[in-house]
Amino acid sequence: MDFMTLLQVLESTIRLATPLLLACLAGLYSERAGIFDIGLEGKMLVAAFFSAAVAYQTGSVWLGLLAGIASSMALAAIHGLASITFRGNQLISGVAINFLAAGMTVLVAQDWFQQGGRTPSLIGGARFEPITLPFTEALADVPVLGPIYGGLISSHTILVYVAFAAVPLTWWILYRTRFGLRLRAVGENPESVDTAGVSVVGLRYAAVAIAGLLCGIAGAYLATALQAGFVKDMTAGRGFIALAALIFAKWRPWYALWATLLFGLLQAISIRFQNIPVGDFVIPVQFMEALPYILTIIILAGFVGKAIPPRAGGEPYVKER
Amino acid sequence: MEGQTETGRQATAAPSPEPAIELRGISKAFGPVQANKNISIRVMPGTIHGIIGENGAGKSTLMSILYGFYKADAGEIFISGRKTEIPDSLAAIRAGIGMVFQHFKLVQNFTVLENIILGAEDGALLKPSISKARKELRALANEYGLNVDPDAVVEELGVGMQQRVEILKALYRQAQILILDEPTGVLTPAEADQLFRILDRLRAEGKTIILITHKLREIMEITDTVSVMRRGEMTATVKTAETDPEHLAELMVGRKVLLQVEKAPARPGAQVLEIEGLSVTDDEGVERLKDISLSVRAGEVLGIAGVAGNGQSELLEVLGGMRAGRGKVRMNGQEIDLAIKYSDGKGRRARGIGHVPEDRQREGLIMDFTAWENMVFGYHDDAEYQSNRFLMDNAGIARIAQDKMDRFDVRPPNPRLLAKNFSGGNQQKIVVAREIERGPDLLLVGQPTRGVDIGAIEFIHKQIIGLRDAGKAVLLVSVELDEIMSLSDRIAVMFDGQIMGEGPADSANQIGLGCLMAGMGGADTQAMDGWRISEAAAPETPAQEG
């Protein structure tokens, strides 16, 4: 594998890791507050659709992003209502959200655009364009460094930088702010928060809302930056891979970055190397496409070690009796 | 200690115009259960007020109302003479009330400092709050002798230390009124003494303390005034100095209670259980039992005394088939296989071993199952509970359960209630009824009266003695020395996984046993006739602790 191929794979890794990273951080906020969220997938999917739809109609990708975030947060509110206010089962609520999103997006897409459940292709201002960072041209002729800076670091869309900036920001919020302390506490022992005179419900809604926001960005990224429009089921299990990455990352922001980069790398490899001949036999493309998912299972089964989830995770808070 | 208590009481003798806390006509119902009925109480500032009552008398409910955890159906709360609404914990904290719950409300993987500032941070950023708390903590440590490592992670602290963190949490929030709910339930005697010294100090500083307990000795030792609760009602409020334990016990249960267990002399028969060189290594590779040898005869109670965590739990678990061990254990002369991979409670029961486990809520009962189901667990394969080869005789089991509940005075006597809906004492009665009624040759009993009210204690003790008198062997493990001394015919003291000494209960004295429990020999233990003292017991100086 030559240098340029490597660079291409890594560049593709970053682009593919971005939605995973955003979804993983979304899950991190929610689960750190004690609300399991398997509805990451569904929230991303509605955000992908509504961002593409609104961006197409208005020609403004920013309005599309806002629409995506709004739709994702609406689903997050439903999840919050079901699991916090009505103390329902968080997994069932998440499953319902995924089904709702999968069905609703295609249905509405067909009704609005009549293109078989997809949106028309986005062009021009309806898509996020790559940003060329300063000095890219100045460094372009420098060997090694030039291509790395220009190809790997520069020329991504704004949302990629937002996703990567969200990692240190999340770390800082969790471990350096009052909100973070309370958020971590409410996922570990909500009674301690309640008896300290802080609202358990308020904190958990805040966490779920942040998860909605981040999933909204992730979905919008899929439809308006990574691709040019919405396609049926375009999240393709990314929400679940993000959950796997979250466990792999032991619910920590920096680990989440490394975990999602790893999963992004696996996806990048499977796209770049499709048919690999081994002697007379050719490893089929289907196998390469399944590889990230297979490795997800292997990593979760064997390499996570002891991952302790937030102790109050998944349990609705009810005062004694 | 004595002197301090005196000064504390004198300081409070000055008449204060307003009570620190006054409750008027508090009532609270949970569904059909009236937990508190028209309760009124006045507590003067700078005093320790005890609230005593059986399990389920409504003490904790009352205090949870005062702390804003529950909302009262009726009644008024006055703090320092001002009518105060306490809809939530925040309001309680603002009114200067701090509460140390029976089950601590700490975040296990947070540091002490993080736990203390949680909810009482000074700003959106943690750093200033942490450094302020660190300073404050040092001051509180000096003032009240409450030393805790501020950077320790809570789950690595012992329960005594965790309780200190809870007290510090309240003091950090400027609490003037401190409520402690059964604070000594989880503490060793030494830790309890320490706690009382701290409470004494707090009282001397003018704090008002409410102490909820069901231990009479604690009431007599530390409180200035005491209120007695029974079945949701306040039956009396008296000055501690003007009452005595028997009187309080009577107010509590509504009838005369025998604090001493009446029993005939033991008539020991054949050896039922023989333990030879039993050792246990736990999952972390720590040796919890070190070469233990013991025997229990038919018709006698062998009591295992010791501070919690010295191997007694492991001993019960090995004998009860819940944990593997090395060495020889013979039951009625037949050797038991100790090298088990999985729990084998059923195999042990088949050998005639009944087990009332230490932790009834986790090992003795399934809390979300009904009483009648719990009444047959472990014995549910017995022929008498089956209607045919495939179906269980549920109606028959329910009848049998009803009968047992009546005879063991389980309240409420409703077999269809879930186990978790019974009070601690009644849960224990269910377990005891199940195990004793099958007439085991050997009954293993762990902490039979932990968290159990006086009425139920007396009842359970009678059942254990009754089993002994029926010619069965009993192995009793308890951290309550009184219980060991009053029930046992022979006593063995465990310390650090070893037997420190063993001998007849008649000749044992409390100080001698206390020394052995701390791993010491010495003069007091030599004075106990017929006792074999282990060489591991250091002659005078205490062995290293913990």
HADDOCK unambig.tbl for C-alpha pairs under 7 A between the chains (distance, minus, plus):
assign (segid A and resid 176 and name CA) (segid B and resid 125 and name CA) 6.07 0.50 0.50
assign (segid A and resid 176 and name CA) (segid B and resid 126 and name CA) 5.45 0.50 0.50
assign (segid A and resid 177 and name CA) (segid B and resid 124 and name CA) 5.65 0.50 0.50
assign (segid A and resid 177 and name CA) (segid B and resid 125 and name CA) 4.34 0.50 0.50
assign (segid A and resid 177 and name CA) (segid B and resid 126 and name CA) 5.10 0.50 0.50
assign (segid A and resid 178 and name CA) (segid B and resid 121 and name CA) 6.72 0.50 0.50
assign (segid A and resid 178 and name CA) (segid B and resid 124 and name CA) 5.01 0.50 0.50
assign (segid A and resid 178 and name CA) (segid B and resid 125 and name CA) 5.59 0.50 0.50
assign (segid A and resid 178 and name CA) (segid B and resid 126 and name CA) 5.65 0.50 0.50
assign (segid A and resid 182 and name CA) (segid B and resid 118 and name CA) 6.64 0.50 0.50
assign (segid A and resid 185 and name CA) (segid B and resid 107 and name CA) 6.14 0.50 0.50
assign (segid A and resid 188 and name CA) (segid B and resid 107 and name CA) 6.19 0.50 0.50
assign (segid A and resid 189 and name CA) (segid B and resid 107 and name CA) 5.62 0.50 0.50
assign (segid A and resid 191 and name CA) (segid B and resid 105 and name CA) 5.95 0.50 0.50
assign (segid A and resid 192 and name CA) (segid B and resid 105 and name CA) 4.46 0.50 0.50
assign (segid A and resid 192 and name CA) (segid B and resid 106 and name CA) 5.49 0.50 0.50
assign (segid A and resid 192 and name CA) (segid B and resid 107 and name CA) 6.54 0.50 0.50
assign (segid A and resid 193 and name CA) (segid B and resid 119 and name CA) 6.92 0.50 0.50
assign (segid A and resid 195 and name CA) (segid B and resid 89 and name CA) 5.52 0.50 0.50
assign (segid A and resid 196 and name CA) (segid B and resid 89 and name CA) 6.63 0.50 0.50
assign (segid A and resid 196 and name CA) (segid B and resid 90 and name CA) 6.81 0.50 0.50
assign (segid A and resid 196 and name CA) (segid B and resid 118 and name CA) 6.81 0.50 0.50
assign (segid A and resid 196 and name CA) (segid B and resid 119 and name CA) 5.21 0.50 0.50
assign (segid A and resid 197 and name CA) (segid B and resid 88 and name CA) 6.96 0.50 0.50
assign (segid A and resid 197 and name CA) (segid B and resid 89 and name CA) 4.68 0.50 0.50
assign (segid A and resid 197 and name CA) (segid B and resid 90 and name CA) 3.84 0.50 0.50
assign (segid A and resid 197 and name CA) (segid B and resid 119 and name CA) 6.40 0.50 0.50
assign (segid A and resid 198 and name CA) (segid B and resid 119 and name CA) 5.99 0.50 0.50
